[in-house]
Amino acid sequence: MSGTSSAGFTGTDLVHLRRCVELAREALAAGEEPFGSLLVDGAGEVRAEDINRTSGGDHTRHPEFELARWAAANLTTAERAGATVYTSGEHCPMCAAAHGWVGLGRIVYAASAAQLTAWRREFGWPDGPVAAIPAQEVAPLVEVLGPEPELAEVMRGVHREHARLVLG
């Protein structure tokens, strides 16, 4: 179930998405690509958070993938099903697959993969090696909500800054 307007987002969703944007900024400040994610349990407690960690050369070190692995090791099947992963950018196909295989609940994101692809092209950044397939297509049983227009625009600025730093 994809949403395209702020109307589908709860106040809690927006609080968590804002934290993801902060994490994305932290990632950028640490020399990483600007992505940040949270895993929130069914009771609303943030259980784990992470940033992109691909600068060392392992491009599978996405925060969504790390959170799926963390959840598999630390949460029961029922806890995983009741959890939500909030993220600054929509899951890539690798992360969406990990999310689905681990049995996590909702995905809520600030900016879509399609938006990121368009921004990267606008900034003169080459396309990545993996197609920007919507998370819902990769993990069709997972409820997906995003993008959130206001925070997507904020993320556009963060990605613009990343491109400026890397591409000059």
C-alpha positions as CSV (number, residue, x, y, z in Angstrom):
1,M,0.0,0.0,0.0
2,S,2.0,3.0,-1.2
3,G,1.1,6.5,-0.2
4,T,2.1,9.7,-2.0
5,S,0.9,12.5,0.3
6,S,1.5,13.7,3.8
7,A,-2.1,12.7,4.6
8,G,-1.1,9.0,5.1
9,F,1.7,9.8,7.6
10,T,1.1,9.9,11.3
11,G,2.8,12.4,13.6
12,T,4.9,9.5,14.9
13,D,5.9,8.6,11.3
14,L,7.0,12.2,10.8
15,V,9.1,12.3,14.0
16,H,10.9,9.1,13.0
17,L,11.4,10.3,9.4
18,R,12.9,13.5,10.7
19,R,15.4,11.5,12.7
20,C,16.3,9.5,9.5
21,V,17.0,12.8,7.8
22,E,19.3,13.8,10.8
23,L,21.0,10.4,10.4
24,A,21.5,11.0,6.7
25,R,23.2,14.3,7.5
26,E,25.4,12.5,10.0
27,A,26.3,10.0,7.3
28,L,27.3,12.8,5.0
29,A,29.4,14.5,7.7
30,A,31.1,11.2,8.2
31,G,32.0,11.0,4.5
32,E,29.3,8.5,3.6
33,E,26.5,8.6,1.2
34,P,23.6,10.4,3.0
35,F,21.2,7.6,4.1
36,G,19.9,6.9,7.6
37,S,17.3,4.5,9.0
38,L,15.6,3.4,12.2
39,L,14.0,0.2,13.3
40,V,11.0,0.9,15.5
41,D,9.2,-1.9,17.3
42,G,5.4,-2.4,17.6
43,A,5.4,-0.5,20.9
44,G,7.0,2.5,19.3
45,E,10.5,2.1,20.8
46,V,13.5,2.8,18.6
47,R,15.4,-0.5,18.8
48,A,18.2,0.3,16.4
49,E,19.4,3.0,14.0
50,D,22.2,3.1,11.4
51,I,23.7,5.2,8.6
52,N,25.2,4.2,5.3
53,R,28.7,2.7,5.7
54,T,29.8,2.1,2.1
55,S,32.9,4.3,1.9
56,G,35.1,1.4,2.8
57,G,34.2,-0.3,-0.5
58,D,31.5,-2.7,0.7
59,H,28.5,-1.2,-1.1
60,T,26.1,-3.6,0.7
61,R,26.5,-1.7,3.9
62,H,23.2,0.1,3.6
63,P,21.4,1.0,6.9
64,E,18.2,-0.8,5.9
65,F,20.2,-4.0,5.2
66,E,22.0,-3.7,8.5
67,L,18.8,-3.2,10.3
68,A,17.2,-6.3,8.7
69,R,20.3,-8.3,9.8
70,W,20.1,-6.8,13.3
71,A,16.3,-7.7,13.5
72,A,16.9,-11.3,12.4
73,A,19.5,-11.7,15.2
74,N,17.7,-9.8,18.0
75,L,13.9,-9.9,17.5
76,T,11.4,-12.7,17.4
77,T,9.4,-13.5,14.3
78,A,6.4,-11.7,15.9
79,E,8.4,-8.7,16.9
80,R,9.9,-8.4,13.4
81,A,6.4,-8.5,11.9
82,G,5.2,-5.7,14.1
83,A,8.3,-3.5,13.5
84,T,8.6,-0.5,11.1
85,V,11.7,0.5,9.3
86,Y,11.9,4.3,8.7
87,T,14.4,5.5,6.2
88,S,15.5,8.7,4.5
89,G,15.4,7.0,1.1
90,E,13.3,4.2,-0.2
91,H,14.9,0.7,0.1
92,C,16.9,-0.4,-2.9
93,P,16.1,-3.9,-4.2
94,M,18.8,-5.5,-2.1
95,C,17.4,-3.9,1.1
96,A,13.8,-4.5,0.2
97,A,14.5,-8.2,-0.3
98,A,16.3,-8.4,3.0
99,H,13.4,-6.7,4.7
100,G,10.9,-9.1,3.1
101,W,13.0,-12.2,3.8
102,V,13.5,-11.3,7.5
103,G,9.7,-10.7,7.9
104,L,9.8,-7.1,8.9
105,G,6.6,-5.0,8.9
106,R,6.1,-1.6,7.3
107,I,8.6,0.5,5.4
108,V,8.1,4.3,5.7
109,Y,10.5,6.5,3.7
110,A,11.1,10.2,3.1
111,A,12.3,10.2,-0.5
112,S,11.6,7.6,-3.2
113,A,14.1,5.7,-5.3
114,A,12.7,7.3,-8.4
115,Q,13.2,10.8,-6.9
116,L,16.8,9.9,-6.0
117,T,17.5,8.6,-9.5
118,A,16.2,11.9,-11.0
119,W,18.2,14.0,-8.5
120,R,21.4,12.1,-9.2
121,R,21.0,12.6,-12.9
122,E,20.2,16.3,-12.3
123,F,23.4,16.7,-10.3
124,G,25.5,14.9,-12.9
125,W,25.9,11.7,-10.9
126,P,26.0,8.4,-12.8
127,D,23.3,5.9,-12.3
128,G,24.0,3.1,-9.8
129,P,24.7,-0.5,-10.8
130,V,21.2,-1.7,-9.6
131,A,17.9,-0.6,-11.0
132,A,15.8,1.7,-8.9
133,I,12.8,-0.7,-8.4
134,P,10.1,0.3,-6.0
135,A,10.4,-1.5,-2.6
136,Q,6.8,-2.6,-3.0
137,E,7.6,-4.5,-6.2
138,V,10.5,-6.3,-4.6
139,A,8.6,-7.1,-1.3
140,P,4.9,-7.1,-2.3
141,L,3.6,-8.3,1.0
142,V,5.2,-5.3,2.9
143,E,3.2,-2.2,3.5
144,V,5.1,0.8,2.1
145,L,4.5,4.5,2.7
146,G,6.3,7.3,1.0
147,P,7.5,9.6,-0.2
148,E,6.8,12.4,2.3
149,P,6.9,15.6,0.1
150,E,8.4,18.1,2.6
151,L,11.1,15.7,3.8
152,A,11.8,14.5,0.3
153,E,12.7,18.1,-0.6
154,V,15.0,18.3,2.4
155,M,16.7,15.1,1.2
156,R,17.1,16.5,-2.3
157,G,19.2,19.3,-0.7
158,V,21.2,16.8,1.3
159,H,21.9,14.7,-1.9
160,R,22.8,17.9,-3.7
161,E,25.4,18.7,-1.1
162,H,26.7,15.1,-1.4
163,A,27.1,15.5,-5.1
164,R,28.8,18.9,-4.6
165,L,31.3,17.4,-2.2
166,V,32.1,14.4,-4.4
167,L,31.8,15.7,-7.9
168,G,33.0,19.2,-7.1
